[in-house]
Amino acid sequence: MDSSGNISISAKLSADLCRLIILAANKGALRKAVFSKPCDSALIKAVLSPVNIGKGLCLQAEYFHKDNKVTHKNIPLADTQSVADITDMTGAFGQVNVLTTSGECEYRVSAKGKCVLLGGDKLMRKLECAGASVAIAAMVSSNNREKNYILDGSEAFLVHLGVADKNGRVYDKKQAKFRQINRFLELIRDVEDKLPTGEIRICDLCCGKSYLSFAVYHYFANIKQYKVSMTGIDLKPDVIEHCSRVAKQLCFDGLEFICGDIRDYSTDVRPSLVISLHACDIATDIVLEKAAEWETDVILSTPCCHHELNHNISCPELSFITDYSMLRQKLCDAATDALRLKRLEAHGYSTAALELIDPDETPKNIMLRAVRKKNFKPDSPAAKKAMEEYLRAKRFLCGRDTERFHF
């Protein structure tokens, strides 16, 4: 086949793909189209998603750049220019995966310039035959609710961490983790006004596999366009090695991982945000103590197990509960976290216990949030009262010898 033949086939398939995307969007069936293998070396990929803004239904293109920037362009479907815009996008990438509620298709360009649209005809027939059993407005509203997730699954770090596939589809077994990550980012967004703008120092203590480290870094560096310096610390060398490698692959230049004990870690720049997910037992207390010593602006910590109080509770008044092992554990879980919050109050923080994720998905769903008060004075009457309440509650639960306990 001659070059003109190749060009005509390419143009036809590109037009078919454009028509398919627009049809899927107008039918309320489009989830997203992921554009990968860019011709421009400064790009990583682009994602086209339906949104309902201002004058009506649009397709929003998100361009992910290698310098960690994300740019946006809205393509109104009612505008005749939309065909040209989507066609131009297609020509700038070597692969496009279209995900709809009726199925999927893939547009691919080989190294020799040969184009193929896999599953396009079948998907087009399904879309053309699809009835209007669900109103388009309702489907777009649904897409908007999905867009309210801060992450949509197409983020490169989610692919590297095994949460989503290369097309941005979150794996079934990772749906709960995906929701957990998004919920954590929502909680950060709720206290964003308590953090500095433009530049931020963050520590993830007992970072583990570092899902949150990558998510929080992406949120501030790529979405909010902050200059970010972030450190994740954990004792497991293999985990730290893996996370460091992924950060390098993602060009997350402001994110580092250190293998070591968080008790030995020091930083020259005071962290504005300290996070921790499921630090086990007294590790959570060490995290909170470290963050309070740094006078961190915001602390977000989700505890894991609560063994120390369960092993040391000594309170005859509560024996009607502690005589039953299951109830004893539930009591100690709640009491330990309450003591932690009361201690943070004594160190100048406004505190809250929040639900991180549906308890049906994990019992470890309590988020401890602490926001440092401005102009806090440790010798103030309020601070002294909070410390007295904390010590009184601790003595009530453990007797007079409380110094040896971490909480």
N, C-alpha and C positions, 0 to 999 in steps of 0.2 A: 504494500500500500504506500502511495506517495505521501509527501509531507502535507499536502493540502488535504488529503483524505484524513490524516491524523488530526489535523486542526479542526476539520469539520466535525469529526466524531467527538473530539474534546469539547467543542462548543455546544454540541447537542446534549452531551451528558451533563455538562455544567448547567445548561438551561433546565434540563430535567430535574437536577438536584435542587435548583433554585425554586422551581415550580412545586416540587414536593415539600420543601421546607415551608413555603408560604401556605400551601394547602393544609398542611398539618397544623400550622399556627391558627389559621382561620377556622379549622374544625375544632379547635381547642384540644388537639391531641399531641402537640409538640411539647416534649419535656426539655430537650436542648439539643443543639448541634455542636459537636466538639471538632474544632479545626486544629490539626496537628501537622508536623513535618513542614514548618514554615520555610518559605523561600528567603525571607529576611532573617539573617543570623542573629539579629538583636531580639527576636521574638521567641517565645517558648510555645505558645499556642493561643487560641482564641475560643471563646464559648459564646454561642448565640442562644438566648433564652427569651421566652415570651414574658412580657410585663404589661401591666395596664397603668399607664401614667397619663396625666394631663388630658390630651385629646383622644385617648383611646388606646387600642391594642398596638403595641410596638414589639419589635425584637431588639433586645439590648445585647450589643456585642461587647464582650470584655476581652481586652488584649493583655496577655501576661508577658511582660518583658524580662529579659535576662538581668536587668539591673534592679529587679525586684519591684518595679513599678507596674501598676495596673491602670490601663486607660479604658474609657467607655465611649460607646457611640450608640445612639438610639436610632433605629430604623423604623419609621411609621409604616405599617402595612398598607394603609390607605393611600400612601404616596406612590406614584408610578416610579419614582427613583429607587424604590426598595429592591426591584429586580436587579437593577444595575449594581446597587451596593452589595447585595448578596453574591452576585456573580463575580464582582471584584474580589470579595473575600475568598471565594472558592479558588480563584486563580492565584492567590497568594500562598496557598497551602497545598501540600502534597497528599493530604488525607482528611476526609470529613466523615464523621460518624453521626448519623441522625438517630436520635432516640425518641420514640413516640409511644403513646399508649396502645397503638395498633401494631407495633413492631419496630424493627430497626433496619437501616441500610448503611452501606459504606461506599464512599467515593474514594478512589485511589488512583494516583498517578505514579507510574513506574519511573525508573531512572532514565529510560529511553523516551519518556513522554507519553507512553501509552496509558489511556484512561479507561477505567472500568467502574461501573456503578452496580455493586453487588446487592441484590435484594430490592432494588429500586422499583422495578415493575410490579412486584408482588405487593410492596408496601403502598404504592400508588393506587392499585386496585382496591385494597382494603380501605384506604382513606376516601376514595371516590364513592365507595359503596356504603361507607359509614353513615348511619342515620344521625339525626340531631336529638338523640334521646337525652343528652346532657347539654344544656345551653352553653354556648361559647363563653358567655360572661361568667358563668359559674366555674368553668374550667380555668379561665384566666385568673379568677379570684383564687382558685386552688393553687395555681402556679405562683401567685403572689405570696400566698401563705408559705409555700415551699421556699420562695426567695427570701422570706423573712429569716430563714436560717442564715446566719452569717457566712457559713460555708455551704457550698452546694454539692461537694463531692468531686469536683473536677480539679481541685487544688493539687499541685504536683506533690506536695509533701504527703498527702493522703495516699497517693499512689505508691510512693516510696515506702510508706509504713504499712502497706498491705491492707488499708481500710477500703480503698476503691480500686477499680481496674483502670486501665489506660483511657477508657472512654468516659470516665467520671461516674461510673455506676458503683454505688456503695455495695460491698458484698453483704449478703444476707446475714452472715454471722457477725458482721461488724456494724450492723444498724444501731445497736445499743451504744457502742463506743462512739459512733458518729453523733448520735444525739447528745451523749455526755459531753463531747468536745464542744459542740455548739452551745449547749447550756452553760458551760464554763465561760465561754466567750461572752455570752449574754450577761452573766454576772459581772464580768469585767467591765462591760459597757455600762452597766448600772452605776459603777463607781468611777467612771472615767473622769468625771469632773473633779475628783479628789487627787488626780494624778497630774504631773507636769505635762505640758504640751510640747510637741516638736522633738524632744529628746528624752529618752527614758532608760533607766538602768533597772534590770529585772533579774531575779534569781529564782530558779526552780530547785528547791532542796529536796533530796531523795527523789530525783526525777524519773528513775526507772526507765521504761521504754520511751519516755519523753514525748508521748502524743501531745501533751499540753504544752511542752516547750516549743515544739514546732508550730502548733496552732497559735499560741500567744505571740510568738515572734512574727508569724505571718500576719496576724491581725494588726500589730502596731507598725511593722515595717512596710508591708505591702498594701494593706487596706487604708490605714491611717497615715501612711507616709512619714512615720517618725524615724529619727535616727535611733537605732536600738542597740544597746549593749546588754546581752543576756548570757547568763551562765547556768548550765544544768550540772548538778553534782550528785553522784551516786557511788556506792561502794563496789558495784559490779564492773570489772574491767571490760568484759566482753560486750556488755550493754553500752558502755561509754564509747568503746571503739566503733560499734555499729552506728550510734547516733552521730558521732563526729564525722564518719564517712558520709552519711546521708546529708548532713548540713553542708558539707563541702560540695557534694553533687548538686545540691539545690542552690548553691551560691548564696547561702545564708551567712554572709561574712561576719555579721555581728553576733552570731550565736556560737558559743563554745561549750564544750562538755569536759568536765574534770572528774577523774576517778579519785575519790577520797572520802574521808569522814567529814560530814558537815560541821562537826564541832571544831575541827581544825581549820576550817575555811575562813579566810578574811578577804575583804575587798576594800580597795582604796576609795571607791565611789559608793556612797550610801545608796542601796537599792530603794527605788520608789515603790516597787511592787515585789512581794515575795509570794510565790505560789507553791503548793504541795498537794499531790494527789495520792491518797492511800499510803502515807508513811505509816509503817506498822508500829502500833503500841506507843512506847515512849519516844520513838523517832518524831512523832508529831509534836510532842512537848519540846523537843530540842529545836525543831523548826520554829515554833512559836517564840521560844526564848531567844533564839538567834535574831529573828525578825524584830522583836521588841527592843533588843539591845541596839540594833541598827536604827531604831526609831523610823522604821519603814512606814511609808504613808498608808499603804493598803496591804493587808494580809488575807489571802484566800487559801484555806487549808481544808481538805477533806480527809478526816481520820480513817484509819483502817480498823484493826482490832484494838480492844481495850483490856488488856490482860492485867495490867499492874493493879488497878483498884480491885478487880475481881479476886485477885490473890491476897489482897491486903485489907479488904474492908473489915472493920471491927466496930460494929454499931448495933448493940443489943436492941435498940428501939426499932431497927429495921429487920430484925430476924424473921418476922412474919413474911418477909419477901426473900431474904437471903437464904432461907432454908431450902428454897427451890432453885435448882441450878439454872434453869432457863430464865426464870424471872430475875435471879441474881445478876445474870449477865446483862439483861436488858437494863436493869437499874444502873449497873456500873457503866454501861455505855453512855447513858444519858447524864449521869452524875459527873463522869470524867470530863465530858465536853462542856458541861455547865461550869465546872471548876476552871477549865481552861479559859473560857470567856470572861469569867469573873476576874481571873488573874490579869488578863489583858486590859480589862477596864481599869484595874489598879495601876497599870502602866500607861494610861492615857488614851485608851481606845474606846470608841463606840463600837459595840459588838452586836452580832446577830447570828442565829442558827437558821440556815436556809436549806431547802430541799434542792439537791443537785439534779437528781433524775428520779424517775418513777421507782418506788421501792420494789415493785414487781420485777424490775430488771436487775437491781442489785440492792442488798440491804445496807451497803456502805454509801448511803445517799445524803448524808448530812454535811453541809458546807459551813465551816466556821469563817465568818467574815469579820474583820476588824479594820476600822478606819481611824487613823490617828487624829486626835483633836488638836486644833490649832491653839497655840499658846498654853499648852498643858504644863501644869506645875506639879511635880511629884509630891510636894509638901502641902498641897492644897487640901482643904477639908474633904472634898469629894474623893480625891485619890486615897486619902487615909481611910475613909469610910469603906471604899471598895476593897482595900487590902484587908481591913478587919473582917468584912463579910466573907472574903475568900478564905482567910485563915480559920474563921469560926466554922465554916462549912467543911473544911478539910479535917479539922479536929473531930467534928461530929462523925464523919465517916470512918476515920482511921485512928482515932484516939489521939493521945498527946504527942506521940513520936511521929511527927509528920515531915521532918526535914529530909528524910531519906527517900521520899516519894517525888517523882518528877512532875506530876500534874499540879 
